């Protein structure tokens, strides 16, 4: 590429998380990188934005590299908004979010701060990809993901991503750090069965820990959950127009 693309990098695990540090290194080999990421973990924030508190952004230098970095006190969606509207002098050619510590497959895309940052970029008209690894450990290994991530990013820059669509990429954790390949998938039909662990603190006040289990009701072999279970990297095109278009004609038949 004659002119390097401008790539915005963000995440929800925080600017010092190992996942984003690897993503930054991978993107430095492709384009000019600007990082705007939360100053602390913001997992499961969904598409929350800060409206009742002040936002702080400061330049930081976490490790060596040509990237420009900013640490933000807000949510992942805040980071993208600030980057586009205040910190950058032009719109990025691509936004990449992650690499998340833990899967964002199936219904988890709704809760994910990682994917919400990508969706916010999509709303701003920026092609965007969210990357997640099915390993929740802070010490998860990411180095072996670089080649696969770069392949996806280079394809996105070359071929484009339609307006209104972002890519949700989930990567399995494998014993040999190898993958069978890439699978273009649909989102599996699954949900969380919530449970609340009720406790009492030393002062006698009740409190709760949210727990539960993930239940996959989808037996299809074209889903992200199937791909991950079979050591494939899943790629799901996600749209943020939440209109149920197939129900419009039926809804028009209601007597109102």
ChimeraX attribute file (.defattr): number of C-alpha atoms within 10 A of each C-alpha:
attribute: neighborCount
match mode: 1-to-1
recipient: residues
	/A:1	7
	/A:2	4
	/A:3	7
	/A:4	13
	/A:5	16
	/A:6	19
	/A:7	24
	/A:8	31
	/A:9	32
	/A:10	33
	/A:11	37
	/A:12	32
	/A:13	26
	/A:14	25
	/A:15	25
	/A:16	16
	/A:17	20
	/A:18	20
	/A:19	27
	/A:20	27
	/A:21	18
	/A:22	19
	/A:23	24
	/A:24	24
	/A:25	17
	/A:26	19
	/A:27	24
	/A:28	17
	/A:29	11
	/A:30	17
	/A:31	18
	/A:32	18
	/A:33	26
	/A:34	24
	/A:35	26
	/A:36	29
	/A:37	35
	/A:38	25
	/A:39	21
	/A:40	17
	/A:41	18
	/A:42	21
	/A:43	19
	/A:44	19
	/A:45	18
	/A:46	21
	/A:47	20
	/A:48	17
	/A:49	15
	/A:50	12
	/A:51	9
	/A:52	6
	/A:53	8
	/A:54	8
	/A:55	14
	/A:56	11
	/A:57	18
	/A:58	11
	/A:59	12
	/A:60	14
	/A:61	11
	/A:62	12
	/A:63	10
	/A:64	7
	/A:65	11
	/A:66	12
	/A:67	20
	/A:68	14
	/A:69	22
	/A:70	23
	/A:71	23
	/A:72	24
	/A:73	19
	/A:74	23
	/A:75	30
	/A:76	34
	/A:77	29
	/A:78	23
	/A:79	29
	/A:80	28
	/A:81	18
	/A:82	16
	/A:83	26
	/A:84	17
	/A:85	12
	/A:86	10
	/A:87	15
	/A:88	13
	/A:89	9
	/A:90	11
	/A:91	17
	/A:92	22
	/A:93	18
	/A:94	25
	/A:95	28
	/A:96	27
	/A:97	31
	/A:98	31
	/A:99	31
	/A:100	30
	/A:101	27
	/A:102	20
	/A:103	23
	/A:104	26
	/A:105	27
	/A:106	21
	/A:107	16
	/A:108	18
	/A:109	19
	/A:110	15
	/A:111	16
	/A:112	23
	/A:113	30
	/A:114	34
	/A:115	35
	/A:116	28
	/A:117	33
	/A:118	33
	/A:119	30
	/A:120	22
	/A:121	29
	/A:122	24
	/A:123	17
	/A:124	17
	/A:125	17
	/A:126	24
	/A:127	26
	/A:128	32
	/A:129	32
	/A:130	28
	/A:131	27
	/A:132	25
	/A:133	26
	/A:134	18
	/A:135	18
	/A:136	12
	/A:137	10
	/A:138	13
	/A:139	11
	/A:140	15
	/A:141	16
	/A:142	19
	/A:143	15
	/A:144	11
	/A:145	19
	/A:146	14
	/A:147	11
	/A:148	14
	/A:149	19
	/A:150	16
	/A:151	10
	/A:152	16
	/A:153	21
	/A:154	13
	/A:155	11
	/A:156	16
	/A:157	14
	/A:158	10
	/A:159	9
	/A:160	14
	/A:161	19
	/A:162	13
	/A:163	14
	/A:164	18
	/A:165	22
	/A:166	26
	/A:167	24
	/A:168	27
	/A:169	28
	/A:170	28
	/A:171	29
	/A:172	23
	/A:173	22
	/A:174	15
	/A:175	8
	/A:176	6
	/A:177	13
	/A:178	13
	/A:179	18
	/A:180	10
	/A:181	11
	/A:182	17
	/A:183	19
	/A:184	15
	/A:185	20
	/A:186	19
	/A:187	22
	/A:188	21
	/A:189	16
	/A:190	16
	/A:191	14
	/A:192	13
	/A:193	10
	/A:194	11
	/A:195	12
	/A:196	11
	/A:197	11
	/A:198	10
	/A:199	12
	/A:200	10
	/A:201	8
	/A:202	7
	/A:203	6
	/A:204	8
	/A:205	8
	/A:206	10
	/A:207	11
	/A:208	11
	/A:209	10
	/A:210	9
	/A:211	11
	/A:212	12
	/A:213	10
	/A:214	12
	/A:215	11
	/A:216	15
	/A:217	10
	/A:218	15
	/A:219	11
	/A:220	12
	/A:221	13
	/A:222	16
	/A:223	22
	/A:224	29
	/A:225	26
	/A:226	20
	/A:227	23
	/A:228	22
	/A:229	12
	/A:230	14
	/A:231	20
	/A:232	23
	/A:233	26
	/A:234	26
	/A:235	25
	/A:236	23
	/A:237	17
	/A:238	17
	/A:239	14
	/A:240	13
	/A:241	10
	/A:242	6
	/A:243	8
	/A:244	7
	/A:245	9
	/A:246	8
	/A:247	9
	/A:248	10
	/A:249	9
	/A:250	9
	/A:251	9
	/A:252	9
	/A:253	8
	/A:254	7
	/A:255	5
	/A:256	4
